[in-house]
């Protein structure tokens, strides 16, 4: 017998609410358990009420106490994320107080700066050069556990030293994951030539002086600076940056590179028309790389002693360039205004260039993920290893795909897509080594890091200060053709008003419904990151002198217009 209670009717609406409440309770419990495990592993001495971990692997500012004895402790990432995610990048997270203050400041009207605000020098960007962690001394008599413990202790001392020397609010986002740094150590150890890849739109932000000093002066290795994405800016901008780096860092070789053909219509990349209209890159595309021949010539001049048929390699890309020229008319997309189309490109749409069956057979099955415990710890005597290093999202993997003429390593617009370094053979005794993108410590403003693609846009907590930084330097409201809000006085735009107007234009609304300002700011940052809104920094004197025009005239023996 039952307890005598009659069953009560239970409607579908009530059942739905019951299931929703149950799911919410279980979800909350899972998040709480996950947070507790993460903070036990991190061993951060802060109040329990502040224990919040970001899904993207960020660390709260509250997690890092201002006391000298309470610096952040980072164990092996296997304990924190598990084996599958141990190479995920880890960054510090903004506090709610900072987010609120920056959001409030974004509602104030900004002042448009002169064009010279786009001029930057190495001293402007790196007022203080912060060293990066080096691999501690080791020998073959050490066990795996001793080696890893030694590296963890050395990395912890370096991390403590950084937070002791520099105010936390001034430090930029930088890599806190030891396993990612280990990947860099391995690439530097086995490479004969180091290619540091930078985005030509903001090369100084991606060029790390501490890495240059370590590779060139300490390791005595050769370095080549690769200006990537040169199709996005005018030729004069590339020339000016080349001359600037040659003056500042005479020991490096410099080449320009792009996965796409050059748009000859970009003559002045500072005009509003150039900022407003960008070349729509077709989804079905071929790797029309520019600068491969120049890159191989630079490697040939730098590395001697290993028997390599450089002439044959260079001639191969001479033939490919002739094919590219014939295909340029068919692969060029039409110019569209960025506000009319927001199509996205994925690597799965890539159509590889046919470089011959023999070359393809030689390339296939030669890609291997190299474990960091590999016995190879120095450049191979019978091979030339060309290591690619640099920040996330500068196009290292795309460069390798373009050199080989087909997709051999996966690419993504999300920074930090490459997790392990990989070696790909260009010939039987020349190999390329692709490393994960890594953010070095610096005192760069966080806004600069975000707009240059060093930090994943999906993880940006407060995008409005970055929008203001951009709007102070280029006319975003004109580029996006925004209608001023009704309550805008004297056409005094603010970053918040810009995002609100763009949200209305694109019909981004919350459930409230109110303009989804955050989504609009996120979309603008993606347009800038993709190059469909052009923000390009210039070397000192670009706008205020004829220095680079005179140098370019002398080199080309052409008159100045």
Secondary structure as GFF3:
##gff-version 3
##sequence-region A 1 561
A	DSSP	alpha_helix	12	42	.	.	.	ID=ss1
A	DSSP	three_ten_helix	48	50	.	.	.	ID=ss2
A	DSSP	beta_strand	58	60	.	.	.	ID=ss3
A	DSSP	three_ten_helix	61	63	.	.	.	ID=ss4
A	DSSP	alpha_helix	77	81	.	.	.	ID=ss5
A	DSSP	three_ten_helix	83	85	.	.	.	ID=ss6
A	DSSP	beta_strand	91	93	.	.	.	ID=ss7
A	DSSP	alpha_helix	96	105	.	.	.	ID=ss8
A	DSSP	three_ten_helix	115	118	.	.	.	ID=ss9
A	DSSP	alpha_helix	122	125	.	.	.	ID=ss10
A	DSSP	alpha_helix	144	165	.	.	.	ID=ss11
A	DSSP	alpha_helix	178	190	.	.	.	ID=ss12
A	DSSP	beta_strand	193	199	.	.	.	ID=ss13
A	DSSP	three_ten_helix	200	202	.	.	.	ID=ss14
A	DSSP	alpha_helix	203	206	.	.	.	ID=ss15
A	DSSP	alpha_helix	209	212	.	.	.	ID=ss16
A	DSSP	pi_helix	213	218	.	.	.	ID=ss17
A	DSSP	beta_strand	222	228	.	.	.	ID=ss18
A	DSSP	three_ten_helix	230	232	.	.	.	ID=ss19
A	DSSP	alpha_helix	235	248	.	.	.	ID=ss20
A	DSSP	beta_strand	253	256	.	.	.	ID=ss21
A	DSSP	alpha_helix	272	276	.	.	.	ID=ss22
A	DSSP	beta_strand	277	279	.	.	.	ID=ss23
A	DSSP	alpha_helix	292	302	.	.	.	ID=ss24
A	DSSP	alpha_helix	310	331	.	.	.	ID=ss25
A	DSSP	beta_strand	335	337	.	.	.	ID=ss26
A	DSSP	three_ten_helix	347	349	.	.	.	ID=ss27
A	DSSP	alpha_helix	357	363	.	.	.	ID=ss28
A	DSSP	beta_strand	368	369	.	.	.	ID=ss29
A	DSSP	beta_strand	384	389	.	.	.	ID=ss30
A	DSSP	alpha_helix	396	404	.	.	.	ID=ss31
A	DSSP	beta_strand	422	427	.	.	.	ID=ss32
A	DSSP	beta_strand	430	434	.	.	.	ID=ss33
A	DSSP	alpha_helix	446	451	.	.	.	ID=ss34
A	DSSP	three_ten_helix	457	459	.	.	.	ID=ss35
A	DSSP	alpha_helix	464	471	.	.	.	ID=ss36
A	DSSP	alpha_helix	476	479	.	.	.	ID=ss37
A	DSSP	alpha_helix	495	506	.	.	.	ID=ss38
A	DSSP	alpha_helix	517	530	.	.	.	ID=ss39
A	DSSP	alpha_helix	547	556	.	.	.	ID=ss40
###
